[in-house]
Amino acid sequence: MNQEQAFEAVAQANPLPSESAGPGGFLSMTALLERIDERSTEVQTQQRRDTGATAPPSTKRPGWLVPALAGAAAVIVAILVVVLVFTGDDGPDAIEPAPTPTTLPQAAVPTPLEVTNLYNEATAAGDWEALRALYADTAELEVNSVAGETFVERVSLADYVPQTPYDWDGDGSVDGFDGLTDDAARQHAIGTTTFVTCSQVDDVTAACQEVWEGSALSVRGNPHNNWTLTIIDGVITLHVIEVVPRPDNPIDSNLVAGYRTWINDNKPELSIAELFEDISRLAISPDAVPVHRELIAEWQAEQ
């Protein structure tokens, strides 16, 4: 509404005749009522003087007061409309709620100790792809002896030629990653539940010892190898194996012979040639390992 339209609205709401200029200023509702009462009293006094009669006081306002008040109220409302239009007062601004953050928290990077726990879990479950995922693609291998003799100089696992013909992780090539997985597969076959126990040396290093806990065929009390793992951003970047001298084979040949005989007697449908390399060594392959794991658990339960 522009200024001319606003004044026109006021003029239409004004109860005074168009030729009347009206009072010098707009009165409040209270002042307006007082003015009307004064005029009413003057009229009644004048009438009493003319007739000489004394009328009792009346508390009822004269009939013409109601439309007069309505007209005054219309004037006040019109004035308020004009003021609101020209001051642009649209009331208090609405308070918008604060936006909700949509950024998701980043996944926590596992510590070196957590990575070694995952290593044990993958070995116990026979999950070779999960085991491979714990190594960086650029991870390196080094094999030494306790006395300091070097058996394998530091080399990229991707370039290392292992002593296994099997692609354990299914990536299409046989390399050092498959060599380490072959070691874990042998532990899985003989029932090992915990391959290594480890401690965290610093933010990127774990020191481990092979314990073969749960193994059904290992020589009891025989020492096993040590590991030092460098783990950066949750993946192994360097695997150092320290070979510990042992008085004999860590696998008990007498236990293997007893297990083989049990298969002959109780599982004649199975091929001994596919499960054993010879009388004292298990055949380790992607097909044979889960069969050994199941058979050894059954054989142990009957001992």
DRENDRENTOR-830602 format. One record per atom (N, C-alpha, C): x, y, z; residue in one letter. Coordinates in pm, whole numbers, padded with zeros to 5 digits, always signed. Each point is the difference from the previous one (the first is absolute). Example, Ala and Ser with C-alpha at 12.3 -4.5 7.8 and 13.67 -1.06 7.14 Angstrom:
# residues 2
+01319-00569+00780A -00089+00119+00000A +00090+00120+00000A -00035+00105-00072S +00082+00119+00006S -00077+00109+00073S 
This chain:
# residues 303
+00085-00119+00000M -00085+00119+00000M +00089+00124+00000M -00026+00098-00092N +00079+00123-00003N -00061+00104+00094N +00061+00117+00003Q -00044+00103+00096Q -00139+00051-00033Q -00031+00024-00128E -00131+00052-00037E -00110-00100+00034E +00025-00131-00024Q -00100-00101+00032Q -00024-00007+00150Q +00105+00017+00081A -00013-00004+00145A -00088+00113+00050A +00025+00124-00051F -00081+00114+00045F -00145-00014-00044F -00021-00060-00119E -00136-00020-00047E -00075-00094+00093E +00071-00106+00051A -00061-00095+00094A -00039+00070+00128A +00082+00094+00046V -00031+00076+00122V -00122+00087-00022V -00006+00064-00116A -00113+00089-00027A -00131-00075-00005A +00002-00120-00058Q -00123-00080-00007Q -00044-00047+00137Q +00096-00023+00092A -00035-00048+00134A -00041+00115+00093A +00018+00129-00040N -00027+00115+00086N -00152+00020+00011N -00057-00002+00121P -00144+00016+00016P -00048+00144-00016P +00093+00096-00006L -00041+00141-00014L -00039+00029-00144L -00084+00093-00019P -00035+00039-00138P +00124+00043-00075P -00002-00021-00130S +00118+00031-00081S +00035+00147+00005S -00106+00092+00021E +00032+00143+00005E +00050+00045+00134E +00001-00091+00101S +00045+00038+00134S +00148-00022+00013S +00064+00096+00061A +00145-00011+00019A +00035-00088+00116A -00092-00022+00094G +00027-00085+00115G +00085+00070+00102G +00029-00064+00111P +00081+00062+00106P +00142+00020-00046P +00066+00084+00076G +00138+00032-00037G +00092-00120+00009G -00030-00092+00084G +00085-00119+00013G -00085-00117+00038G +00047-00120-00023F -00076-00120+00032F +00004-00024+00150F -00123-00032+00058L -00008-00025+00143L +00014-00148+00029L +00044-00029+00120S +00004-00138+00045S -00141-00044+00031S -00018-00131+00016M -00133-00052+00031M -00052+00060+00130M +00085+00010+00103T -00042+00055+00130T -00041+00146-00013T +00084+00080-00072A -00030+00142-00017A -00128+00018-00081A -00017-00091-00098L -00118+00010-00083L -00126-00025+00081L -00001-00099+00088L -00115-00028+00087L -00029+00117+00093L +00106+00060+00057E -00018+00116+00090E -00065+00116-00075E +00044+00022-00125R -00055+00110-00078R -00149-00023-00025R -00034-00129-00032I -00141-00032-00026I -00083+00019+00125I +00054-00044+00122D -00072+00016+00126D -00026+00149+00029D +00103+00082-00029E -00015+00145+00026E -00113+00058-00084E -00003-00039-00126R -00103+00053-00089R -00139-00049+00043R -00006-00126+00045S -00127-00055+00047S -00050+00075+00122S +00088+00032+00093T -00037+00071+00123T -00048+00141-00031T +00070+00065-00096E -00038+00137-00037E -00141+00002-00060E -00027-00101-00083V -00133-00004-00063V -00109-00021+00104V +00025-00097+00094Q -00101-00029+00102Q -00022+00121+00094Q +00109+00069+00034T -00011+00119+00089T -00081+00109-00068T +00027+00016-00130Q -00072+00102-00075Q -00148-00033-00006Q -00033-00132-00017Q -00140-00040-00005Q -00070+00023+00134Q +00068-00028+00112R -00059+00020+00133R -00029+00149+00025R +00094+00083-00047R -00021+00144+00018R -00123+00046-00078R -00017-00062-00121D -00112+00044-00083D -00133-00047+00057D -00006-00118+00057T -00127-00057+00049T -00022+00025+00147T +00109+00029+00075G -00007+00025+00144G -00018-00127+00080G +00007-00118-00065A -00015-00128+00071A +00135-00056+00034A +00001-00073+00109T +00126-00065+00043T -00008-00148-00036T +00084-00043-00095A -00001-00142-00043A +00098-00079+00082A -00037-00124+00031P +00095-00085+00076P +00123-00034-00085P +00114-00015+00066P +00123-00034-00077P -00016-00133-00071P +00052-00009-00120S -00008-00124-00080S +00140-00054-00028S +00014-00130+00012T +00131-00066-00026T +00006-00055-00141T -00113+00006-00074K -00003-00053-00136K +00045+00106-00098K +00095-00038-00088R +00052+00097-00096R -00106+00021-00108R -00006+00120-00056P -00100+00029-00104P +00017-00089-00121P -00110-00025-00075G +00002-00091-00114G +00096+00040-00108G +00021+00130-00018W +00092+00041-00108W +00146-00027+00031W +00030-00043+00131L +00141-00023+00039L +00060-00123-00068L -00079-00106-00022V +00053-00126-00055V +00058+00019-00140V -00075+00057-00094P +00062+00021-00133P +00116+00096+00005P -00008+00099+00093A +00114+00094+00010A +00126-00072+00041A -00011-00091+00100L +00118-00077+00045L +00051-00091-00111L -00091-00064-00072A +00043-00088-00110A +00077+00078-00105A -00050+00122-00029G +00071+00080-00099G +00138+00040+00049G +00011+00035+00130A +00132+00037+00055A +00095-00117-00004A -00051-00120+00030A +00086-00119-00003A +00049-00025-00141A -00088+00024-00100A +00041-00022-00139A +00112+00095-00038A -00010+00126+00048V +00106+00098-00028V +00134-00047+00057V -00004-00050+00125I +00126-00043+00067I +00060-00118-00075I -00086-00098-00041V +00051-00116-00074V +00063+00044-00131V -00063+00093-00070A +00054+00048-00127A +00135+00065+00020A +00012+00079+00109I +00129+00065+00029I +00108-00105+00021I -00033-00106+00074L +00098-00107+00025L +00042-00068-00129L -00094-00020-00092V +00033-00061-00128V +00099+00085-00077V -00027+00132-00002V +00091+00091-00070V +00139-00005+00060V +00007+00001+00133V +00132-00002+00066V +00076-00127-00034V -00071-00115+00002L +00066-00128-00029L +00047-00006-00143L -00083+00054-00094V +00038-00004-00141V +00125+00080-00026V +00004+00125+00057F +00113+00088-00031F +00124-00026+00082F -00013-00069+00113T +00121-00034+00078T +00057-00132-00041T -00079-00079-00078G +00052-00128-00046G +00021-00099+00111G -00073+00008+00111D +00017-00090+00114D -00072-00131-00030D +00073-00100-00032D -00057-00131-00028D +00006-00093+00118D +00028+00051+00118G +00009-00085+00119G +00141-00058+00012G +00026-00070+00110P +00135-00056+00021P +00031-00107-00102P +00126-00002-00045D +00044-00100-00095D -00005-00138+00063D -00044-00100-00078A -00002-00138+00049A +00142-00052+00016A +00023-00071+00107I +00134-00056+00027I +00010-00135-00068I +00090-00007-00098E +00018-00126-00071E +00084-00096+00084E -00039-00130+00002P +00082-00098+00076P +00137-00015-00062P +00099-00026+00085A +00137-00019-00048A +00006-00123-00089A +00074+00006-00113P +00009-00116-00090P +00066-00118+00069P -00049-00119-00031T +00056-00123+00058T +00120-00044-00082T +00116-00024+00065P +00118-00044-00076P -00029-00132-00072P +00047-00011-00124T -00021-00122-00078T +00129-00078-00021T +00112+00048+00048T +00127-00068-00017T +00008-00121+00093T +00024-00117-00055L +00009-00122+00080L +00140-00014+00058L +00011-00055+00123P +00134-00019+00058P +00079-00103-00078P +00127+00024-00013Q +00086-00093-00071Q +00022-00125+00086Q +00015-00115-00070A +00025-00125+00071A +00135+00007+00069A +00006-00050+00122A +00124+00002+00077A +00101-00097-00062A +00126+00042-00006V +00106-00086-00051V +00042-00096+00111V +00003-00132-00026P +00037-00094+00105P +00145+00018+00044P +00025-00023+00128T +00135+00008+00054T +00078-00124-00041T +00134+00001+00014P +00078-00120-00031P -00049-00124+00075P -00037+00018+00127L -00047-00115+00077L -00133-00051-00054L -00087+00089-00041E -00127-00041-00059E +00021-00073-00132E +00099+00040-00077V +00030-00067-00126V +00046-00143+00026V +00083-00021+00102T +00045-00137+00031T -00116-00086+00048T -00095+00060+00071N -00119-00076+00040N -00080-00042-00123N -00011+00089-00097L -00068-00034-00125L +00074-00110-00075L +00132-00001+00012Y +00081-00105-00064Y -00037-00136+00059Y -00009-00007+00133N -00038-00125+00066N -00141-00043-00040N -00091+00096-00006E -00139-00031-00034E -00010-00055-00143E +00072+00060-00094A -00005-00046-00139A +00061-00140-00012A +00107-00027+00076T +00063-00132-00004T -00094-00106+00056T -00062+00028+00114A -00091-00096+00062A -00122-00026-00087A -00044+00102-00075A -00119-00014-00084A +00033-00053-00139A +00127-00004-00036G +00037-00042-00134G -00041+00101-00106G +00000+00126+00036D -00040+00107-00092D +00125+00062-00061D +00042-00053-00114W +00128+00040-00058W -00007+00136-00069W -00116+00037-00049E -00013+00134-00058E +00010+00107+00109E -00058-00027+00117A +00010+00095+00112A +00144+00010+00047A +00072-00111-00002L +00141+00002+00040L +00082+00084-00098L -00025-00017-00127R +00072+00079-00101R -00029+00148+00016R -00123+00035+00036A -00038+00141+00013A +00074+00069+00114A +00062-00075+00090L +00075+00061+00111L +00137+00049-00044L +00041-00031-00123Y +00131+00042-00052Y -00016+00110-00104Y +00090+00096+00004A +00006+00099-00107A +00050-00066-00127A -00040+00051-00115D +00045-00058-00127D +00152+00010-00016D +00058+00097+00069T +00145+00021-00009T +00075-00061+00118T -00066-00089+00076A +00062-00058+00120A +00125-00081-00036A +00092-00003+00097E +00127-00069-00021E +00018-00111+00104E +00087-00096-00034L +00029-00115+00086L +00150-00009+00024L +00034-00038+00123E +00141-00023+00035E +00004-00118+00098E +00094-00095-00024V +00011-00118+00086V +00143-00012+00049V +00016+00001+00133N +00131-00011+00064N -00003-00112+00104N +00115-00027+00058S +00007-00094+00111S +00027+00077+00129S -00022-00065+00113V +00028+00064+00128V +00147+00041+00008V +00086-00078-00062A +00144+00029+00003A +00039+00112-00095A -00093+00050-00081G +00029+00111-00090G +00025-00042-00143G -00009-00130-00028E +00019-00047-00136E -00121+00040-00085E +00026+00043-00124T -00108+00042-00089T -00038-00114-00092T -00127-00038+00006F -00051-00105-00089F -00068+00060-00123F -00076+00107+00020V -00065+00071-00111V +00025+00148+00019V +00077+00059-00092E +00021+00144+00007E -00131+00073-00027E -00010+00123+00051R -00126+00073-00013R -00041+00009-00146R -00121-00047-00027V -00049-00009-00137V -00150+00030+00000V -00048+00053-00110S -00143+00024-00015S -00073-00133-00005S -00108-00011+00078L -00078-00124-00001L -00060-00028-00138L -00027+00105-00075A -00056-00018-00134A +00101-00065-00094A +00130+00011+00032D +00105-00056-00086D +00059-00130+00055D -00037-00036+00121Y +00059-00118+00064Y -00061-00129-00056Y +00084-00100-00025V -00046-00129-00051V -00012-00096+00119V -00122-00038+00036P -00020-00083+00119P +00012-00149-00031P +00007-00077+00106Q +00006-00146-00015Q -00142-00059+00008Q -00087+00049-00082T -00137-00051-00012T -00048+00021-00143T -00072-00096-00057P -00051+00017-00136P -00139+00062-00005P -00055+00036+00116Y -00141+00039+00006Y -00019+00151+00012Y -00101+00047-00074D -00042+00140+00008D -00105+00011+00111D +00045+00009+00125W -00089-00006+00115W -00098+00117+00004W +00046+00118-00036D -00088+00117+00011D -00081+00026-00126D +00021-00081-00105G -00081+00010-00121G +00021+00125-00082G +00119+00060+00006D +00023+00122-00076D +00061-00027-00138D +00014-00129-00037G +00049-00033-00133G +00150-00020-00008G +00073+00018+00111S +00145-00021-00002S +00043-00069+00129S +00112-00071-00008V +00057-00066+00118V +00126+00077+00039V -00004+00062+00119D +00110+00086+00042D +00022-00015+00151D +00074+00095+00056G +00032-00008+00142G -00122+00008+00090G -00105+00070-00043F -00123+00003+00079F -00058-00141+00015F +00006-00078-00108D -00048-00138+00005D +00091-00087+00087D +00131+00032+00004G +00092-00075+00086G -00036+00016+00147G -00030+00123+00043L -00041+00024+00139L -00137-00062+00028L -00089+00004-00099T -00131-00061+00018T +00012-00151+00010T +00094-00060-00071D +00023-00144+00010D +00037-00040+00143D +00083+00082+00066D +00035-00025+00140D -00124+00005+00089D -00085+00101-00024A -00123+00012+00078A -00094-00116-00028A -00005-00048-00125A -00086-00112-00036A +00042-00128+00072A +00128-00020+00019R +00048-00117+00076R -00047+00007+00145R +00000+00122+00056Q -00050+00016+00137Q -00150-00028+00006Q -00073+00047-00098H -00145-00024-00004H -00029-00149-00010H +00080-00072-00080A -00023-00144-00022A +00016-00081+00128A +00094+00037+00087I +00027-00079+00120I -00078+00050+00122I -00095+00089-00024G -00090+00041+00108G +00046+00117+00084G +00102+00073-00045T +00051+00115+00077T -00108+00107+00012T -00019+00049+00122T -00096+00109+00024T +00069+00134+00015T +00124+00002+00051T +00079+00123+00011T +00139-00028-00055T +00031+00063-00111F +00128-00022-00067F +00114+00072+00073F -00023+00129+00032V +00104+00081+00064V -00057+00079+00117V +00085+00027+00097T -00033+00097+00105T +00093+00119-00019T -00055+00121+00016C +00075+00120-00036C -00011+00107+00108C +00095+00090-00003S -00004+00121+00082S +00033+00118-00090S -00054+00115+00034Q +00023+00119-00082Q +00121+00074+00054Q +00101+00016-00086V +00124+00067+00040V -00015+00151-00006V -00057+00049-00108D -00025+00144-00016D -00119+00016-00094D -00020+00120-00051D -00118+00028-00081D -00006-00079-00130D +00115-00051-00046V +00002-00068-00130V +00064-00139+00006V +00029-00050+00119T +00076-00126+00010T -00065-00096+00097T -00007-00127-00040A -00047-00108+00086A +00106-00111+00004A +00029-00050+00119A +00094-00111+00018A -00083-00124+00034A +00022-00109-00076C -00085-00119+00015C +00085-00127+00016C -00064-00099+00059Q +00060-00133+00011Q -00104-00103-00043Q +00043-00093-00087E -00090-00108-00038E -00022-00091+00120E -00128-00031+00028V -00032-00085+00116V -00077-00126-00041V -00064+00002-00116W -00073-00115-00053W -00101-00053+00103W -00066+00089+00069E -00096-00041+00103E -00119-00073-00063E -00033-00117+00057G -00110-00080-00052G +00044-00104-00101G +00126+00004-00041S +00049-00096-00098S -00010-00144+00053S -00048-00091-00085A -00018-00140+00041A +00121-00087-00028A +00094+00049-00083L +00109-00087-00046L +00139+00053+00031L +00012+00114+00067S +00134+00056+00025S +00064-00062+00122S +00135+00006+00002V +00077-00049+00114V -00019+00098+00116V -00042-00048+00114R -00024+00087+00115R +00132+00056+00054R -00001+00130+00028G +00118+00065+00058G +00107+00036-00101G -00023-00027-00127N +00098+00031-00103N -00005+00150-00032N +00116+00071-00002P -00003+00144-00030P -00036+00025-00146P -00059+00115-00025H -00039+00037-00136H +00059+00136-00035H -00023+00042-00124N +00064+00121-00052N -00057+00128+00060N +00080+00108-00012N -00041+00134+00043N -00028+00086-00123N -00089+00097+00016W -00031+00094-00107W +00018+00143+00050W +00038+00087-00091T -00010+00145+00022T -00077+00058-00118T -00112+00063+00031L -00087+00054-00105L -00001+00152+00006L +00022+00064-00114T -00019+00144-00013T -00138+00022-00061T -00084+00074+00071I -00140+00017-00041I -00031+00150-00006I -00027+00048-00119I -00027+00142-00022I -00139+00014-00063I -00081+00089+00059D -00137+00024-00049D -00080-00130-00006D +00023-00088+00097G -00081-00120+00012G +00039-00117-00088G +00111+00010-00075V +00044-00112-00085V +00149-00028+00026V +00038-00127-00020I +00138-00043+00023I +00085+00043-00120I +00106+00074+00028T +00089+00044-00107T +00133-00076+00001T +00033-00063+00114L +00123-00080+00009L -00023-00115+00096L +00030-00122-00045H -00013-00121+00082H +00139-00061+00013H +00057+00008+00120V +00132-00057+00027V -00019-00125+00085V +00053-00114-00049I -00007-00127+00073I +00138-00032+00055I +00004-00030+00129E +00124-00041+00065E -00013-00148+00035E +00081-00082-00069V -00009-00145+00015V +00069-00043+00128V -00071-00076+00083V +00054-00050+00127V +00043-00145-00019V +00125-00035+00037P +00044-00140-00014P -00087-00094+00083P -00032-00117-00057R -00081-00100+00069R +00075-00132+00001R -00019-00078+00105P +00070-00129+00006P -00052-00101-00102P -00126+00015-00042D -00057-00092-00100D -00117+00068-00070D -00067-00077-00085N -00114+00052-00075N -00109+00045+00097N -00059+00119-00025P -00105+00049+00091P -00128-00085-00007P -00017-00080-00105I -00115-00090-00011I +00039-00137+00053I -00079-00053+00091D +00026-00129+00062D -00036-00112-00098D +00101-00071-00048S -00023-00106-00100S -00083-00115+00055S +00013-00028+00129N -00080-00107+00060N -00149+00037+00000N -00031+00125+00030L -00139+00045-00004L -00055-00006-00142L +00081+00037-00097V -00044-00004-00140V -00030-00144-00041V +00087-00093+00041A -00021-00141-00034A -00130-00052+00063A -00027+00038+00125G -00124-00044+00065G -00124+00058-00069G +00009+00121-00042Y -00111+00065-00070Y -00024-00067-00134Y +00107-00036-00070R -00010-00066-00131R -00065-00137+00014R +00040-00074+00102T -00058-00132+00024T -00150+00010+00031T -00037+00102+00077W -00142+00020+00034W -00082+00025-00125W +00053+00074-00097I -00071+00024-00125I -00017-00131-00078I +00106-00078-00003N -00008-00129-00069N -00109-00089+00057N -00012+00002+00131D -00095-00090+00068D -00143+00053-00004D -00016+00133+00004N -00133+00057+00016N -00054+00073-00123N +00086+00034-00093K -00042+00074-00119K +00058-00065-00126K -00038-00125-00025P +00058-00071-00115P -00035+00063-00134P -00104+00081-00003E -00040+00065-00126E +00095+00113-00041E +00084+00045+00093L +00092+00110-00028L +00131-00053-00057L +00063+00083-00084S +00126-00038-00062S +00117+00046+00088S +00077-00095+00052I +00116+00033+00081I +00102+00076-00083I +00012-00034-00129A +00100+00064-00086A -00030+00149-00017A -00127+00040+00007E -00035+00142-00014E +00013+00078+00130E +00007-00072+00114L +00006+00067+00130L +00139-00001+00062L +00091-00086-00048F +00134-00011+00060F +00107-00004-00108F +00109+00073+00025E +00115-00006-00090E +00076-00130+00022E +00015-00037+00125D +00059-00129+00037D -00055-00040+00136D +00061-00098+00064I -00056-00052+00124I +00003+00100+00115I +00083+00102-00010S +00013+00095+00112S -00034+00144-00035S -00042+00028-00127R -00026+00139-00039R -00136+00012-00068R -00072+00104+00040L -00130+00027-00060L +00017+00063-00138L -00092-00029-00089A -00008+00072-00126A -00076+00130+00026A +00058+00110-00045I -00061+00132+00022I -00037+00058-00135I -00132+00015-00021S -00052+00058-00124S -00133+00067+00033S -00050+00087-00088P -00129+00065+00027P -00114-00101+00021P +00008-00116-00063D -00105-00101+00017D +00021-00084+00126D +00127-00033+00031A +00028-00091+00112A -00010+00068+00136A +00033+00128+00008V +00006+00069+00130V -00132-00003+00075V -00114+00039-00058P -00125-00005+00077P -00040-00142+00039P +00037-00101-00080V -00030-00139+00035V +00081-00040+00123V +00129+00035+00002H +00083-00029+00118H -00056+00067+00125H -00040+00125-00014R -00052+00075+00115R -00120-00074+00063R -00088-00049-00084E -00119-00069+00049E +00034-00139+00055E +00086-00072-00070L +00035-00136+00044L +00080+00001+00130L +00091+00095+00015I +00083+00006+00120I -00085+00030+00121I -00101+00088-00015A -00090+00029+00112A -00075-00126+00041A -00044-00080-00097E -00072-00123+00031E +00094-00104+00063E +00120-00010-00054W +00100-00096+00053W +00034+00036+00145W +00020+00131+00029Q +00032+00043+00135Q -00112-00033+00098Q -00123+00014-00044A -00115-00025+00087A -00008-00146+00044A +00060-00091-00079E -00006-00142+00033E +00123-00049+00078E +00098+00085+00019Q +00120-00042+00074Q -00023-00007+00152Q 
